[in-house]
C-alpha cells in the first residue's frame, strides 16, 4: 500500500474573519469542499490559513514577523476586466 508523503496530506485550514453570516457560510463551504478544518480563531494557530474577509479570500501566514496577506484582484488595477 502506498502512503502519501506528509507534504501531500498537509492541508491549510480556513478561517472566517468576517462577522457576516453569509461569509461564515462561504467559509464553511470552502472548508468542506477542500476537506480541511474550519478554525474558530487564529490566535493560537501558527502557519498558513485561507482567510475569508468581508471583501475577499486571502492566504495568510500568522506568527511573529508574518508578511501581509496574499490575494488576487482580477477586477481592479492592470488586470481589471
mmCIF file as gemmi writes it, N, C-alpha and C atoms, coordinates in Angstrom:
data_model
loop_
_atom_site.group_PDB
_atom_site.id
_atom_site.type_symbol
_atom_site.label_atom_id
_atom_site.label_alt_id
_atom_site.label_comp_id
_atom_site.label_asym_id
_atom_site.label_entity_id
_atom_site.label_seq_id
_atom_site.pdbx_PDB_ins_code
_atom_site.Cartn_x
_atom_site.Cartn_y
_atom_site.Cartn_z
_atom_site.occupancy
_atom_site.B_iso_or_equiv
_atom_site.pdbx_formal_charge
_atom_site.auth_seq_id
_atom_site.auth_asym_id
_atom_site.pdbx_PDB_model_num
ATOM 1 N N . UNK Axp A 1 ? 0.838 -1.174 0 1 0 ? 1 A 1
ATOM 2 C CA . UNK Axp A 1 ? 0 0 0 1 0 ? 1 A 1
ATOM 3 C C . UNK Axp A 1 ? 0.889 1.246 0 1 0 ? 1 A 1
ATOM 4 N N . UNK Axp A 2 ? 0.574 2.194 -0.874 1 0 ? 2 A 1
ATOM 5 C CA . UNK Axp A 2 ? 1.355 3.418 -0.982 1 0 ? 2 A 1
ATOM 6 C C . UNK Axp A 2 ? 0.847 4.458 -0.002 1 0 ? 2 A 1
ATOM 7 N N . UNK Axp A 3 ? 1.77 5.087 0.743 1 0 ? 3 A 1
ATOM 8 C CA . UNK Axp A 3 ? 1.392 6.137 1.68 1 0 ? 3 A 1
ATOM 9 C C . UNK Axp A 3 ? 1.699 7.486 1.082 1 0 ? 3 A 1
ATOM 10 N N . UNK Axp A 4 ? 0.857 8.458 1.392 1 0 ? 4 A 1
ATOM 11 C CA . UNK Axp A 4 ? 1.106 9.824 0.968 1 0 ? 4 A 1
ATOM 12 C C . UNK Axp A 4 ? 2.239 10.401 1.794 1 0 ? 4 A 1
ATOM 13 N N . UNK Axp A 5 ? 3.021 11.261 1.177 1 0 ? 5 A 1
ATOM 14 C CA . UNK Axp A 5 ? 4.059 11.962 1.929 1 0 ? 5 A 1
ATOM 15 C C . UNK Axp A 5 ? 3.394 12.975 2.834 1 0 ? 5 A 1
ATOM 16 N N . UNK Axp A 6 ? 4.061 13.421 3.911 1 0 ? 6 A 1
ATOM 17 C CA . UNK Axp A 6 ? 3.459 14.423 4.797 1 0 ? 6 A 1
ATOM 18 C C . UNK Axp A 6 ? 3.074 15.693 4.059 1 0 ? 6 A 1
ATOM 19 N N . UNK Axp A 7 ? 3.854 16.088 3.053 1 0 ? 7 A 1
ATOM 20 C CA . UNK Axp A 7 ? 3.547 17.289 2.301 1 0 ? 7 A 1
ATOM 21 C C . UNK Axp A 7 ? 2.263 17.126 1.5 1 0 ? 7 A 1
ATOM 22 N N . UNK Axp A 8 ? 2.031 15.938 0.967 1 0 ? 8 A 1
ATOM 23 C CA . UNK Axp A 8 ? 0.854 15.702 0.14 1 0 ? 8 A 1
ATOM 24 C C . UNK Axp A 8 ? -0.425 15.711 0.964 1 0 ? 8 A 1
ATOM 25 N N . UNK Axp A 9 ? -0.34 15.322 2.23 1 0 ? 9 A 1
ATOM 26 C CA . UNK Axp A 9 ? -1.55 15.249 3.043 1 0 ? 9 A 1
ATOM 27 C C . UNK Axp A 9 ? -1.759 16.496 3.904 1 0 ? 9 A 1
ATOM 28 N N . UNK Axp A 10 ? -0.814 17.421 3.896 1 0 ? 10 A 1
ATOM 29 C CA . UNK Axp A 10 ? -0.952 18.643 4.689 1 0 ? 10 A 1
ATOM 30 C C . UNK Axp A 10 ? -2.04 19.523 4.088 1 0 ? 10 A 1
ATOM 31 N N . UNK Axp A 11 ? -2.857 20.102 4.952 1 0 ? 11 A 1
ATOM 32 C CA . UNK Axp A 11 ? -3.915 20.99 4.481 1 0 ? 11 A 1
ATOM 33 C C . UNK Axp A 11 ? -3.807 22.343 5.162 1 0 ? 11 A 1
ATOM 34 N N . UNK Axp A 12 ? -4.375 23.321 4.526 1 0 ? 12 A 1
ATOM 35 C CA . UNK Axp A 12 ? -4.405 24.679 5.062 1 0 ? 12 A 1
ATOM 36 C C . UNK Axp A 12 ? -5.806 24.914 5.609 1 0 ? 12 A 1
ATOM 37 N N . UNK Axp A 13 ? -5.945 25.253 6.885 1 0 ? 13 A 1
ATOM 38 C CA . UNK Axp A 13 ? -7.273 25.472 7.449 1 0 ? 13 A 1
ATOM 39 C C . UNK Axp A 13 ? -7.895 26.775 6.939 1 0 ? 13 A 1
ATOM 40 N N . UNK Axp A 14 ? -9.202 26.845 7.06 1 0 ? 14 A 1
ATOM 41 C CA . UNK Axp A 14 ? -9.969 28.032 6.671 1 0 ? 14 A 1
ATOM 42 C C . UNK Axp A 14 ? -10.367 28.776 7.933 1 0 ? 14 A 1
ATOM 43 N N . UNK Axp A 15 ? -10.268 30.095 7.881 1 0 ? 15 A 1
ATOM 44 C CA . UNK Axp A 15 ? -10.658 30.956 8.991 1 0 ? 15 A 1
ATOM 45 C C . UNK Axp A 15 ? -11.548 32.057 8.443 1 0 ? 15 A 1
ATOM 46 N N . UNK Axp A 16 ? -12.642 32.365 9.142 1 0 ? 16 A 1
ATOM 47 C CA . UNK Axp A 16 ? -13.537 33.434 8.737 1 0 ? 16 A 1
ATOM 48 C C . UNK Axp A 16 ? -13.338 34.624 9.656 1 0 ? 16 A 1
ATOM 49 N N . UNK Axp A 17 ? -12.796 35.708 9.092 1 0 ? 17 A 1
ATOM 50 C CA . UNK Axp A 17 ? -12.564 36.931 9.847 1 0 ? 17 A 1
ATOM 51 C C . UNK Axp A 17 ? -13.83 37.789 9.933 1 0 ? 17 A 1
ATOM 52 N N . UNK Axp A 18 ? -14.716 37.608 8.985 1 0 ? 18 A 1
ATOM 53 C CA . UNK Axp A 18 ? -15.933 38.405 8.892 1 0 ? 18 A 1
ATOM 54 C C . UNK Axp A 18 ? -16.976 37.947 9.909 1 0 ? 18 A 1
ATOM 55 N N . UNK Axp A 19 ? -17.789 38.876 10.368 1 0 ? 19 A 1
ATOM 56 C CA . UNK Axp A 19 ? -18.902 38.538 11.258 1 0 ? 19 A 1
ATOM 57 C C . UNK Axp A 19 ? -20.189 38.294 10.478 1 0 ? 19 A 1
ATOM 58 N N . UNK Axp A 20 ? -20.135 38.426 9.162 1 0 ? 20 A 1
ATOM 59 C CA . UNK Axp A 20 ? -21.29 38.226 8.297 1 0 ? 20 A 1
ATOM 60 C C . UNK Axp A 20 ? -21.672 36.75 8.246 1 0 ? 20 A 1
ATOM 61 N N . UNK Axp A 21 ? -22.955 36.466 8.411 1 0 ? 21 A 1
ATOM 62 C CA . UNK Axp A 21 ? -23.441 35.083 8.335 1 0 ? 21 A 1
ATOM 63 C C . UNK Axp A 21 ? -23.194 34.513 6.943 1 0 ? 21 A 1
ATOM 64 N N . UNK Axp A 22 ? -23.349 35.345 5.925 1 0 ? 22 A 1
ATOM 65 C CA . UNK Axp A 22 ? -23.114 34.909 4.544 1 0 ? 22 A 1
ATOM 66 C C . UNK Axp A 22 ? -21.654 34.503 4.341 1 0 ? 22 A 1
ATOM 67 N N . UNK Axp A 23 ? -20.725 35.304 4.858 1 0 ? 23 A 1
ATOM 68 C CA . UNK Axp A 23 ? -19.302 34.977 4.739 1 0 ? 23 A 1
ATOM 69 C C . UNK Axp A 23 ? -18.953 33.746 5.565 1 0 ? 23 A 1
ATOM 70 N N . UNK Axp A 24 ? -19.613 33.577 6.714 1 0 ? 24 A 1
ATOM 71 C CA . UNK Axp A 24 ? -19.412 32.376 7.519 1 0 ? 24 A 1
ATOM 72 C C . UNK Axp A 24 ? -19.813 31.13 6.765 1 0 ? 24 A 1
ATOM 73 N N . UNK Axp A 25 ? -20.904 31.221 6.037 1 0 ? 25 A 1
ATOM 74 C CA . UNK Axp A 25 ? -21.366 30.093 5.223 1 0 ? 25 A 1
ATOM 75 C C . UNK Axp A 25 ? -20.38 29.808 4.091 1 0 ? 25 A 1
ATOM 76 N N . UNK Axp A 26 ? -19.854 30.857 3.487 1 0 ? 26 A 1
ATOM 77 C CA . UNK Axp A 26 ? -18.841 30.68 2.439 1 0 ? 26 A 1
ATOM 78 C C . UNK Axp A 26 ? -17.62 29.964 3.015 1 0 ? 26 A 1
ATOM 79 N N . UNK Axp A 27 ? -17.184 30.37 4.189 1 0 ? 27 A 1
ATOM 80 C CA . UNK Axp A 27 ? -16.022 29.736 4.828 1 0 ? 27 A 1
ATOM 81 C C . UNK Axp A 27 ? -16.307 28.267 5.129 1 0 ? 27 A 1
ATOM 82 N N . UNK Axp A 28 ? -17.488 27.952 5.651 1 0 ? 28 A 1
ATOM 83 C CA . UNK Axp A 28 ? -17.846 26.553 5.943 1 0 ? 28 A 1
ATOM 84 C C . UNK Axp A 28 ? -17.85 25.716 4.668 1 0 ? 28 A 1
ATOM 85 N N . UNK Axp A 29 ? -18.442 26.261 3.606 1 0 ? 29 A 1
ATOM 86 C CA . UNK Axp A 29 ? -18.492 25.534 2.333 1 0 ? 29 A 1
ATOM 87 C C . UNK Axp A 29 ? -17.101 25.335 1.742 1 0 ? 29 A 1
ATOM 88 N N . UNK Axp A 30 ? -16.255 26.35 1.864 1 0 ? 30 A 1
ATOM 89 C CA . UNK Axp A 30 ? -14.89 26.241 1.361 1 0 ? 30 A 1
ATOM 90 C C . UNK Axp A 30 ? -14.12 25.16 2.108 1 0 ? 30 A 1
ATOM 91 N N . UNK Axp A 31 ? -14.219 25.167 3.426 1 0 ? 31 A 1
ATOM 92 C CA . UNK Axp A 31 ? -13.535 24.148 4.232 1 0 ? 31 A 1
ATOM 93 C C . UNK Axp A 31 ? -14.033 22.747 3.879 1 0 ? 31 A 1
ATOM 94 N N . UNK Axp A 32 ? -15.333 22.602 3.698 1 0 ? 32 A 1
ATOM 95 C CA . UNK Axp A 32 ? -15.892 21.295 3.344 1 0 ? 32 A 1
ATOM 96 C C . UNK Axp A 32 ? -15.425 20.845 1.959 1 0 ? 32 A 1
ATOM 97 N N . UNK Axp A 33 ? -15.427 21.753 0.997 1 0 ? 33 A 1
ATOM 98 C CA . UNK Axp A 33 ? -15.025 21.373 -0.357 1 0 ? 33 A 1
ATOM 99 C C . UNK Axp A 33 ? -13.535 21.063 -0.445 1 0 ? 33 A 1
ATOM 100 N N . UNK Axp A 34 ? -12.727 21.7 0.394 1 0 ? 34 A 1
ATOM 101 C CA . UNK Axp A 34 ? -11.294 21.419 0.42 1 0 ? 34 A 1
ATOM 102 C C . UNK Axp A 34 ? -10.939 20.287 1.385 1 0 ? 34 A 1
ATOM 103 N N . UNK Axp A 35 ? -11.95 19.804 2.107 1 0 ? 35 A 1
ATOM 104 C CA . UNK Axp A 35 ? -11.765 18.746 3.108 1 0 ? 35 A 1
ATOM 105 C C . UNK Axp A 35 ? -10.693 19.138 4.121 1 0 ? 35 A 1
ATOM 106 N N . UNK Axp A 36 ? -10.859 20.334 4.648 1 0 ? 36 A 1
ATOM 107 C CA . UNK Axp A 36 ? -9.932 20.857 5.633 1 0 ? 36 A 1
ATOM 108 C C . UNK Axp A 36 ? -10.704 21.403 6.823 1 0 ? 36 A 1
ATOM 109 N N . UNK Axp A 37 ? -9.997 21.81 7.819 1 0 ? 37 A 1
ATOM 110 C CA . UNK Axp A 37 ? -10.584 22.284 9.069 1 0 ? 37 A 1
ATOM 111 C C . UNK Axp A 37 ? -11.017 23.748 8.947 1 0 ? 37 A 1
ATOM 112 N N . UNK Axp A 38 ? -12.131 24.073 9.584 1 0 ? 38 A 1
ATOM 113 C CA . UNK Axp A 38 ? -12.571 25.463 9.752 1 0 ? 38 A 1
ATOM 114 C C . UNK Axp A 38 ? -12.207 25.842 11.178 1 0 ? 38 A 1
ATOM 115 N N . UNK Axp A 39 ? -11.28 26.785 11.34 1 0 ? 39 A 1
ATOM 116 C CA . UNK Axp A 39 ? -10.847 27.151 12.689 1 0 ? 39 A 1
ATOM 117 C C . UNK Axp A 39 ? -11.618 28.371 13.169 1 0 ? 39 A 1
ATOM 118 N N . UNK Axp A 40 ? -11.925 28.393 14.461 1 0 ? 40 A 1
ATOM 119 C CA . UNK Axp A 40 ? -12.736 29.456 15.05 1 0 ? 40 A 1
ATOM 120 C C . UNK Axp A 40 ? -11.928 30.695 15.395 1 0 ? 40 A 1
ATOM 121 N N . UNK Axp A 41 ? -10.654 30.505 15.683 1 0 ? 41 A 1
ATOM 122 C CA . UNK Axp A 41 ? -9.804 31.655 15.989 1 0 ? 41 A 1
ATOM 123 C C . UNK Axp A 41 ? -8.414 31.405 15.459 1 0 ? 41 A 1
ATOM 124 N N . UNK Axp A 42 ? -7.726 32.471 15.192 1 0 ? 42 A 1
ATOM 125 C CA . UNK Axp A 42 ? -6.408 32.377 14.593 1 0 ? 42 A 1
ATOM 126 C C . UNK Axp A 42 ? -5.313 32.609 15.628 1 0 ? 42 A 1
ATOM 127 N N . UNK Axp A 43 ? -5.696 33.008 16.85 1 0 ? 43 A 1
ATOM 128 C CA . UNK Axp A 43 ? -4.746 33.377 17.897 1 0 ? 43 A 1
ATOM 129 C C . UNK Axp A 43 ? -3.669 32.336 18.147 1 0 ? 43 A 1
ATOM 130 N N . UNK Axp A 44 ? -4.053 31.086 18.283 1 0 ? 44 A 1
ATOM 131 C CA . UNK Axp A 44 ? -3.102 30.038 18.635 1 0 ? 44 A 1
ATOM 132 C C . UNK Axp A 44 ? -2.575 29.278 17.423 1 0 ? 44 A 1
ATOM 133 N N . UNK Axp A 45 ? -3.058 29.619 16.253 1 0 ? 45 A 1
ATOM 134 C CA . UNK Axp A 45 ? -2.645 28.909 15.046 1 0 ? 45 A 1
ATOM 135 C C . UNK Axp A 45 ? -1.459 29.634 14.415 1 0 ? 45 A 1
ATOM 136 N N . UNK Axp A 46 ? -0.383 28.914 14.208 1 0 ? 46 A 1
ATOM 137 C CA . UNK Axp A 46 ? 0.773 29.483 13.527 1 0 ? 46 A 1
ATOM 138 C C . UNK Axp A 46 ? 0.961 28.704 12.24 1 0 ? 46 A 1
ATOM 139 N N . UNK Axp A 47 ? 0.966 29.394 11.145 1 0 ? 47 A 1
ATOM 140 C CA . UNK Axp A 47 ? 1.11 28.755 9.843 1 0 ? 47 A 1
ATOM 141 C C . UNK Axp A 47 ? 0.212 29.437 8.834 1 0 ? 47 A 1
ATOM 142 N N . UNK Axp A 48 ? -0.064 28.746 7.757 1 0 ? 48 A 1
ATOM 143 C CA . UNK Axp A 48 ? -0.901 29.289 6.701 1 0 ? 48 A 1
ATOM 144 C C . UNK Axp A 48 ? -2.381 29.099 7.009 1 0 ? 48 A 1
ATOM 145 N N . UNK Axp A 49 ? -3.175 30.07 6.623 1 0 ? 49 A 1
ATOM 146 C CA . UNK Axp A 49 ? -4.629 29.948 6.681 1 0 ? 49 A 1
ATOM 147 C C . UNK Axp A 49 ? -5.227 30.579 5.433 1 0 ? 49 A 1
ATOM 148 N N . UNK Axp A 50 ? -6.329 30.018 4.962 1 0 ? 50 A 1
ATOM 149 C CA . UNK Axp A 50 ? -7.158 30.676 3.965 1 0 ? 50 A 1
ATOM 150 C C . UNK Axp A 50 ? -8.169 31.476 4.766 1 0 ? 50 A 1
ATOM 151 N N . UNK Axp A 51 ? -8.13 32.789 4.647 1 0 ? 51 A 1
ATOM 152 C CA . UNK Axp A 51 ? -8.963 33.656 5.471 1 0 ? 51 A 1
ATOM 153 C C . UNK Axp A 51 ? -10.028 34.328 4.628 1 0 ? 51 A 1
ATOM 154 N N . UNK Axp A 52 ? -11.28 34.124 5.013 1 0 ? 52 A 1
ATOM 155 C CA . UNK Axp A 52 ? -12.406 34.784 4.362 1 0 ? 52 A 1
ATOM 156 C C . UNK Axp A 52 ? -12.636 36.103 5.09 1 0 ? 52 A 1
ATOM 157 N N . UNK Axp A 53 ? -12.558 37.212 4.338 1 0 ? 53 A 1
ATOM 158 C CA . UNK Axp A 53 ? -12.801 38.534 4.909 1 0 ? 53 A 1
ATOM 159 C C . UNK Axp A 53 ? -14.129 39.06 4.373 1 0 ? 53 A 1
ATOM 160 N N . UNK Axp A 54 ? -14.464 40.294 4.707 1 0 ? 54 A 1
ATOM 161 C CA . UNK Axp A 54 ? -15.69 40.9 4.178 1 0 ? 54 A 1
ATOM 162 C C . UNK Axp A 54 ? -15.628 41.122 2.672 1 0 ? 54 A 1
ATOM 163 N N . UNK Axp A 55 ? -14.426 41.192 2.113 1 0 ? 55 A 1
ATOM 164 C CA . UNK Axp A 55 ? -14.305 41.555 0.699 1 0 ? 55 A 1
ATOM 165 C C . UNK Axp A 55 ? -13.574 40.553 -0.184 1 0 ? 55 A 1
ATOM 166 N N . UNK Axp A 56 ? -12.834 39.604 0.407 1 0 ? 56 A 1
ATOM 167 C CA . UNK Axp A 56 ? -12.041 38.714 -0.435 1 0 ? 56 A 1
ATOM 168 C C . UNK Axp A 56 ? -11.561 37.485 0.343 1 0 ? 56 A 1
ATOM 169 N N . UNK Axp A 57 ? -10.893 36.606 -0.389 1 0 ? 57 A 1
ATOM 170 C CA . UNK Axp A 57 ? -10.234 35.433 0.177 1 0 ? 57 A 1
ATOM 171 C C . UNK Axp A 57 ? -8.743 35.702 0.167 1 0 ? 57 A 1
ATOM 172 N N . UNK Axp A 58 ? -8.085 35.48 1.303 1 0 ? 58 A 1
ATOM 173 C CA . UNK Axp A 58 ? -6.658 35.751 1.435 1 0 ? 58 A 1
ATOM 174 C C . UNK Axp A 58 ? -5.923 34.514 1.93 1 0 ? 58 A 1
ATOM 175 N N . UNK Axp A 59 ? -4.687 34.37 1.503 1 0 ? 59 A 1
ATOM 176 C CA . UNK Axp A 59 ? -3.784 33.37 2.059 1 0 ? 59 A 1
ATOM 177 C C . UNK Axp A 59 ? -2.895 34.126 3.028 1 0 ? 59 A 1
ATOM 178 N N . UNK Axp A 60 ? -2.911 33.714 4.284 1 0 ? 60 A 1
ATOM 179 C CA . UNK Axp A 60 ? -2.168 34.44 5.319 1 0 ? 60 A 1
ATOM 180 C C . UNK Axp A 60 ? -1.219 33.511 6.056 1 0 ? 60 A 1
ATOM 181 N N . UNK Axp A 61 ? -0.119 34.101 6.506 1 0 ? 61 A 1
ATOM 182 C CA . UNK Axp A 61 ? 0.806 33.44 7.413 1 0 ? 61 A 1
ATOM 183 C C . UNK Axp A 61 ? 0.688 34.15 8.739 1 0 ? 61 A 1
ATOM 184 N N . UNK Axp A 62 ? 0.568 33.408 9.808 1 0 ? 62 A 1
ATOM 185 C CA . UNK Axp A 62 ? 0.472 34.028 11.122 1 0 ? 62 A 1
ATOM 186 C C . UNK Axp A 62 ? 1.769 33.803 11.891 1 0 ? 62 A 1
ATOM 187 N N . UNK Axp A 63 ? 1.889 34.484 12.991 1 0 ? 63 A 1
ATOM 188 C CA . UNK Axp A 63 ? 3.082 34.369 13.805 1 0 ? 63 A 1
ATOM 189 C C . UNK Axp A 63 ? 3.897 35.643 13.743 1 0 ? 63 A 1
ATOM 190 N N . UNK Axp A 64 ? 4.97 35.651 14.493 1 0 ? 64 A 1
ATOM 191 C CA . UNK Axp A 64 ? 5.839 36.818 14.533 1 0 ? 64 A 1
ATOM 192 C C . UNK Axp A 64 ? 6.44 37.088 13.16 1 0 ? 64 A 1
ATOM 193 N N . UNK Axp A 65 ? 6.505 38.356 12.817 1 0 ? 65 A 1
ATOM 194 C CA . UNK Axp A 65 ? 7.113 38.823 11.565 1 0 ? 65 A 1
ATOM 195 C C . UNK Axp A 65 ? 6.46 38.251 10.319 1 0 ? 65 A 1
ATOM 196 N N . UNK Axp A 66 ? 5.185 37.932 10.399 1 0 ? 66 A 1
ATOM 197 C CA . UNK Axp A 66 ? 4.473 37.403 9.24 1 0 ? 66 A 1
ATOM 198 C C . UNK Axp A 66 ? 4.293 38.502 8.197 1 0 ? 66 A 1
ATOM 199 N N . UNK Axp A 67 ? 4.469 38.175 6.922 1 0 ? 67 A 1
ATOM 200 C CA . UNK Axp A 67 ? 4.228 39.169 5.876 1 0 ? 67 A 1
ATOM 201 C C . UNK Axp A 67 ? 2.73 39.413 5.717 1 0 ? 67 A 1
ATOM 202 N N . UNK Axp A 68 ? 2.382 40.37 4.912 1 0 ? 68 A 1
ATOM 203 C CA . UNK Axp A 68 ? 0.969 40.663 4.67 1 0 ? 68 A 1
ATOM 204 C C . UNK Axp A 68 ? 0.297 39.543 3.896 1 0 ? 68 A 1
ATOM 205 N N . UNK Axp A 69 ? -1.031 39.625 3.752 1 0 ? 69 A 1
ATOM 206 C CA . UNK Axp A 69 ? -1.783 38.574 3.065 1 0 ? 69 A 1
ATOM 207 C C . UNK Axp A 69 ? -1.495 38.548 1.568 1 0 ? 69 A 1
ATOM 208 N N . UNK Axp A 70 ? -1.764 37.393 0.961 1 0 ? 70 A 1
ATOM 209 C CA . UNK Axp A 70 ? -1.654 37.222 -0.482 1 0 ? 70 A 1
ATOM 210 C C . UNK Axp A 70 ? -3.072 37.094 -1.024 1 0 ? 70 A 1
ATOM 211 N N . UNK Axp A 71 ? -3.389 37.889 -2.036 1 0 ? 71 A 1
ATOM 212 C CA . UNK Axp A 71 ? -4.692 37.81 -2.685 1 0 ? 71 A 1
ATOM 213 C C . UNK Axp A 71 ? -4.551 38.295 -4.114 1 0 ? 71 A 1
ATOM 214 N N . UNK Axp A 72 ? -5.53 37.987 -4.954 1 0 ? 72 A 1
ATOM 215 C CA . UNK Axp A 72 ? -5.524 38.413 -6.348 1 0 ? 72 A 1
ATOM 216 C C . UNK Axp A 72 ? -6.782 39.217 -6.607 1 0 ? 72 A 1
ATOM 217 N N . UNK Axp A 73 ? -6.61 40.363 -7.265 1 0 ? 73 A 1
ATOM 218 C CA . UNK Axp A 73 ? -7.743 41.209 -7.648 1 0 ? 73 A 1
ATOM 219 C C . UNK Axp A 73 ? -7.821 41.222 -9.165 1 0 ? 73 A 1
ATOM 220 N N . UNK Axp A 74 ? -8.745 40.436 -9.726 1 0 ? 74 A 1
ATOM 221 C CA . UNK Axp A 74 ? -8.915 40.373 -11.183 1 0 ? 74 A 1
ATOM 222 C C . UNK Axp A 74 ? -9.835 41.476 -11.696 1 0 ? 74 A 1
ATOM 223 N N . UNK Axp A 75 ? -10.408 42.272 -10.787 1 0 ? 75 A 1
ATOM 224 C CA . UNK Axp A 75 ? -11.361 43.297 -11.188 1 0 ? 75 A 1
ATOM 225 C C . UNK Axp A 75 ? -10.696 44.666 -11.336 1 0 ? 75 A 1
ATOM 226 N N . UNK Axp A 76 ? -9.831 45.018 -10.397 1 0 ? 76 A 1
ATOM 227 C CA . UNK Axp A 76 ? -9.209 46.333 -10.419 1 0 ? 76 A 1
ATOM 228 C C . UNK Axp A 76 ? -7.785 46.291 -10.932 1 0 ? 76 A 1
ATOM 229 N N . UNK Axp A 77 ? -7.16 47.451 -11.011 1 0 ? 77 A 1
ATOM 230 C CA . UNK Axp A 77 ? -5.767 47.555 -11.424 1 0 ? 77 A 1
ATOM 231 C C . UNK Axp A 77 ? -5.533 47.171 -12.866 1 0 ? 77 A 1
ATOM 232 N N . UNK Axp A 78 ? -4.306 46.816 -13.176 1 0 ? 78 A 1
ATOM 233 C CA . UNK Axp A 78 ? -3.949 46.491 -14.563 1 0 ? 78 A 1
ATOM 234 C C . UNK Axp A 78 ? -4.575 45.188 -15.05 1 0 ? 78 A 1
ATOM 235 N N . UNK Axp A 79 ? -5.015 44.33 -14.142 1 0 ? 79 A 1
ATOM 236 C CA . UNK Axp A 79 ? -5.673 43.089 -14.527 1 0 ? 79 A 1
ATOM 237 C C . UNK Axp A 79 ? -7.181 43.239 -14.675 1 0 ? 79 A 1
ATOM 238 N N . UNK Axp A 80 ? -7.702 44.434 -14.445 1 0 ? 80 A 1
ATOM 239 C CA . UNK Axp A 80 ? -9.151 44.662 -14.423 1 0 ? 80 A 1
ATOM 240 C C . UNK Axp A 80 ? -9.859 44.224 -15.691 1 0 ? 80 A 1
ATOM 241 N N . UNK Axp A 81 ? -10.952 43.525 -15.503 1 0 ? 81 A 1
ATOM 242 C CA . UNK Axp A 81 ? -11.787 43.07 -16.62 1 0 ? 81 A 1
ATOM 243 C C . UNK Axp A 81 ? -13.223 43.435 -16.365 1 0 ? 81 A 1
